[in-house]
Amino acid sequence: MKIKQIYIALLLLPAIGFSSCIDENLNIDPNRPSSVPTTSLIVTAEKKLVDNLRSENISLRGSALFIQQLSQNTYTSQSRYDIPYSYSADYWSGLYKVLNNLQEIINLNTNSATKDIVTANGAGRNANQIAISRILKSYAYYALTDVFGNVPYNSYAGTDADFQALQQNPDNITPKYASQEKIYADILNELKGAGDTLLKYSSETTFGSSDIIYSGSNAKWAKFANSLRLRFATRLKAKNATVYQSHFADALAKGVFTSNADNAVYKYSTSSPNEAPYYRATVTANRKDFAISHVFVGLLKGENAQLPVADPRLALFAAKNSNGNYVGLPYGLTESQAGKFTATTVSLPGATYSAANYGEVLQEYAEVAFLISEYNNWSQTDYENGVRASLEKWGATTTDVNNYVAALPAASQQNVLNQKYIALFTQYLEGWSEYRRTGFPNFLVKKNDVVFSGTIEGSAVSYTFNPLYGDGGIPARLYYPVKEQTVNKQNYQAAIAAQGNDVIETKLWIFK
């Protein structure tokens, strides 16, 4: 596997709030842009991180389908778990490019020849630039390991011999794959160290307007780091209760999200080429490949026995069909079956999510409240706080919020996690990860389940779900890129020997 400093045009892309005039006569090596300002690197890294997380291939044709909040109505292979290897390759290379940009910020802030220069023009002190880069690197590595399992990894503070990614001088193009056990432990420590640094300088700003997520607020970045610790510590709840308890308690004490004002959101633009991923995949491409699934619509309508309450978020998540109704597209149809349901007869995603300037969420208060509810043995107050936060974030009226919360079934593992599933709409990777961790929601479609029974073109039909690959259940991971089998063959083989076969049904360590 070749993980080198690859910046290419990424650094020169026009990004939201950032413009660049480039002198083409400058003699600059694009693979080693030591003179690139860290403000340019951070604005590019943030955009490309979210672009890859919410890409059409991995998000819309991957985790959004796996958790059955969306369904395909044109080409349906991915909803039946036929995932092209090219999807993995693009996602893998895209995130490692992001990691290289973030590592370059760290390098520029630690190199004695550049560390003073990069703090100029309001970019902020070295320690804070490094801390924010560590948080974003942790997020990128989570996005890799939760999809593939063991992956090449590196750390700012960790010194494990297995942490070999991003090594340079000389370049290490065949790094080992670190185990998920080591990756998760180190991510928690990286977030703790970064959060502690930012709390120390909480009144300061870093990167200024080049930071699209928090506009440079160290205090908000510190809350984000600690809130992510709640997420990742909870992953280890059944694996290492001591680590779970210690990180969770420490993060709570230092400050986590307490309202939607704290949410980590990357806001896209209405101008090209900076529109949101879903907009680019549908409006820009003039396609209507995705509809809200019948599983999700039925849940939001209150038709699921586990949650017999009509949810005001239905009108915020989905658009009405041509007859003025909310109709979910049956999940996992064959292409010939899906052709019986035109885009005008089912509910496509609603106006908010379909907007060019949609704000993609990296983490929000609702999730934090649900994590705290779980930590407090499924507490009712935190459960209600999470539901309220999600409803309010999407724009439900006060009356609708109060009525819905009053009608909710009491807090329990099932009920809290069902609400978490709803709140994570559009945050598909995390929804998929939570399903793999908990098994909830436990009503998702599986092999041979009937997904539609009714009359089509005058004939009675019954359609069942028949996946093309896997063991009949929801995919547990995606394939490694094919290139890894040749470029980094020895370490690739060691990874699958430790983890299991390179197939979608192999369960990852963190979710076993």
Protein Blocks (a to p, Z undefined) as FASTA:
>chain_A
ZZdddfklmlmpccehiacdddfkbccdfklcfkbcfklmmmmmmmmmmmmmmgmklmmm
mmmmmnomaccfkbfklmnopacfklmmmmmmmmmmmmmmmmmmmmmmmmmklmmmmmgg
hnopfklmmmmmmmmmmmmmmmmmmmnopaddddfkbccfklmghiahiadfbbcdddfk
lmmmmmmmmmmmmmmmmmmmmmbcehilmlmklnopaklmmmmmmmmmmmmmmmmmmmom
mlmmmmmmmmmmnopafbfklpccddddfbdckbcfklmmmmmnopafbccdfklmmmmn
opafklccccfklmmmpccdfkopacdddehiafklmmmpcfklpccddfklmpmklccd
fbdfklmmmmmmmmnoopaklmmmmmmmmmmmnopafklmmmmmmmpccddfklmmmmmm
mmmgoilmlmmmmmmmnopafkbccehiafbdcdeehiacddddddfbdjhiacfbdcdd
fklmmmmmmmmmmmmmmnopcdfklccfklZZ
